[in-house]
Amino acid sequence: MTFVIVLVGWIFSLCLHEFSHALVAYFGGDTTVREKGYLTFNRLKYTHPLYSLLLPLLFLLLGGIGLPGGAVYIETWRLRSSRWLSAVSLAGPLSNMLLGAILAVILRLSPVTSGGVWPGLAFLALLQITAALLNLIPLPPFDGYGVIEPYLNREVRLKMAATRGALVWIVFLVLWYVPFVNDLFWKLVFLIANGLGIPLTLAGLGLQLFQFWRR
């Protein structure tokens, strides 16, 4: 049950993440997102072989970390200003944080036990926090870089674009194998989760139940 809840919930959150990008882009001037089908919750519209399938699945299965990896192709030249460019990038991580907050409220207002749907929902809420923080990293291809990119000079943007494919793997390796970075990341995750009221013990149980092959 927990595996299904987390998997289905994660697919929904991925669609919400990409829908949020597209919706802000639509209001910012790129109305082509409607014709492309991005203003839907059709999972197939957001699929990219590497960023939608391989990386999110790898992060989730190995470390219990949520990484939204869909791909919406925004025609950025249609957006009305640099602020809209930043807003489009920021919309995705904010949607994860909002969903995590909503799940936290549900958990606080419900008669939560260690059985049933609750461990899965608690773990899913924690995943939203990890997804938001990961996506706010100010390096390409993460959304955090999209927030600041419009304000960088052309030379810096070109250099960053040249390393775009390698940086995601570097971030992945640093996050897993550099203890200081790993500890800092999880301290931020737990700090935000505690602030929202997500029961961490229950989320930990949800992770264990989700990764049933490790038991």
C-alpha positions in Angstrom: 0.0 0.0 0.0 2.8 2.4 1.0 4.7 1.8 -2.3 1.6 2.5 -4.4 0.6 5.6 -2.4 4.1 7.1 -2.7 4.5 6.2 -6.4 1.0 7.5 -7.4 1.5 10.6 -5.2 4.9 11.2 -6.7 3.6 11.1 -10.2 0.9 13.6 -9.3 3.4 15.9 -7.7 5.6 15.7 -10.8 2.7 16.7 -12.9 1.8 19.5 -10.5 5.4 20.8 -10.6 5.5 21.0 -14.4 2.0 22.3 -14.6 3.0 25.1 -12.3 5.9 26.0 -14.6 3.6 26.1 -17.6 0.8 28.0 -15.9 3.1 30.9 -14.8 4.6 30.9 -18.3 1.2 31.2 -19.8 0.3 34.2 -17.7 3.8 35.6 -18.4 3.3 35.6 -22.2 4.1 32.1 -23.5 0.6 31.1 -24.6 2.1 28.2 -26.7 2.1 26.0 -23.5 -1.6 25.6 -24.0 -1.2 24.2 -27.5 1.6 21.9 -26.3 -0.7 20.3 -23.8 1.3 21.5 -20.7 -1.8 22.9 -19.0 -3.0 19.4 -18.2 -2.0 16.7 -15.8 -1.1 14.3 -18.6 2.1 12.7 -17.4 3.1 11.9 -21.0 3.3 15.6 -21.9 6.1 16.1 -19.3 8.2 13.2 -20.1 12.0 13.3 -20.9 13.9 10.0 -20.9 16.7 11.2 -18.6 15.1 14.0 -16.5 11.7 12.4 -16.2 12.5 8.8 -15.8 16.1 7.8 -15.0 17.1 10.5 -12.6 13.9 10.8 -10.5 13.7 7.0 -10.2 17.3 6.7 -9.3 17.1 9.4 -6.6 13.9 7.9 -5.2 15.0 4.3 -5.1 18.5 4.8 -3.8 18.1 7.5 -1.3 14.4 8.3 -0.8 14.9 11.8 -2.3 12.3 13.4 -4.6 13.6 15.0 -7.8 10.9 16.3 -10.1 12.3 15.6 -13.6 9.7 16.5 -16.1 10.4 18.7 -19.1 8.2 21.6 -20.3 9.7 23.6 -23.1 9.0 27.2 -22.5 9.6 29.7 -25.3 11.3 32.1 -23.0 11.6 34.9 -25.6 7.8 35.2 -25.4 7.9 36.1 -21.7 7.4 39.7 -20.9 10.3 40.3 -18.6 13.2 38.8 -16.6 10.9 38.6 -13.6 8.6 36.3 -15.4 11.5 34.1 -16.4 12.5 33.8 -12.7 8.8 33.3 -11.7 8.5 30.4 -14.2 11.5 28.6 -12.7 10.4 29.3 -9.1 6.9 28.0 -9.6 7.9 24.3 -9.7 9.7 24.2 -6.3 7.0 26.3 -4.7 4.4 23.8 -5.8 6.3 21.0 -4.1 6.5 23.0 -0.9 2.8 23.8 -1.1 1.9 20.2 -1.6 4.2 19.2 1.3 2.4 21.8 3.5 -1.0 20.5 2.5 0.0 16.9 3.3 1.4 18.1 6.7 -2.0 19.8 7.5 -3.8 16.6 6.6 -1.5 14.6 8.9 -2.0 17.0 11.8 -5.8 17.0 11.5 -6.2 13.3 11.1 -6.1 10.4 13.6 -2.6 9.3 12.4 -1.4 5.8 13.2 1.5 3.7 12.1 -0.7 1.7 9.8 -2.9 2.3 6.7 -2.1 5.3 4.4 -0.3 7.5 7.0 3.3 6.3 6.7 3.0 6.7 2.9 1.5 10.2 3.1 4.2 11.3 5.7 7.0 10.0 3.5 5.4 11.7 0.4 5.2 15.0 2.3 8.9 14.7 3.2 9.7 14.0 -0.5 8.1 17.3 -1.5 10.6 19.1 0.8 13.6 17.3 -0.6 12.3 18.0 -4.2 11.9 21.7 -3.4 15.4 22.1 -1.9 17.1 20.1 -4.7 15.4 22.1 -7.4 16.4 25.4 -5.7 20.1 24.6 -6.2 21.4 27.6 -8.2 23.1 25.4 -10.9 21.8 24.1 -14.2 19.7 22.2 -14.9 17.9 22.9 -11.6 15.2 25.5 -11.2 17.2 27.5 -8.8 19.6 28.4 -11.7 16.6 29.4 -13.8 15.6 31.9 -11.1 19.0 33.8 -11.3 20.0 33.1 -14.9 18.2 36.2 -16.3 20.4 38.4 -14.2 23.7 36.9 -15.2 25.9 38.3 -17.9 26.1 36.5 -21.3 29.6 35.1 -20.7 28.6 33.4 -17.5 25.4 32.0 -19.0 27.4 30.5 -21.9 29.9 28.9 -19.6 27.2 27.4 -17.4 25.3 26.1 -20.5 28.5 24.3 -21.6 28.6 22.4 -18.3 24.9 21.8 -18.0 25.0 18.0 -18.7 27.8 17.3 -16.2 26.7 19.4 -13.3 23.6 17.4 -12.4 25.9 14.3 -12.0 28.4 16.3 -10.0 25.6 17.5 -7.7 24.4 13.9 -7.3 27.8 12.6 -6.4 28.6 15.4 -4.0 25.2 15.0 -2.3 25.8 11.3 -1.7 29.5 11.2 -1.0 30.5 14.4 0.7 29.3 14.0 4.3 29.2 17.8 5.1 27.0 18.5 2.1 24.8 15.5 2.8 24.4 16.4 6.5 23.6 20.0 5.6 21.0 19.0 3.1 19.2 16.7 5.5 19.4 19.2 8.3 17.6 21.7 6.1 15.0 19.1 5.1 14.3 18.1 8.7 14.2 21.8 9.8 11.5 22.6 7.3 9.6 19.4 7.9 9.5 20.1 11.6 8.3 23.6 10.9 5.5 22.3 8.8 4.6 19.6 11.4 5.5 16.5 9.3 5.9 13.6 11.7 9.5 12.5 10.9 9.3 9.1 12.6 6.2 8.2 10.6 8.0 9.5 7.4 10.9 7.2 8.2 8.6 4.3 8.6 7.1 5.2 5.2 10.5 5.1 3.7 11.2 1.7 5.1 7.8 0.4 3.8 8.4 2.0 0.4 11.8 0.4 0.0 10.4 -3.0 0.8 13.2 -4.8 -1.1 15.7 -3.7 1.6 13.7 -5.3 4.4 
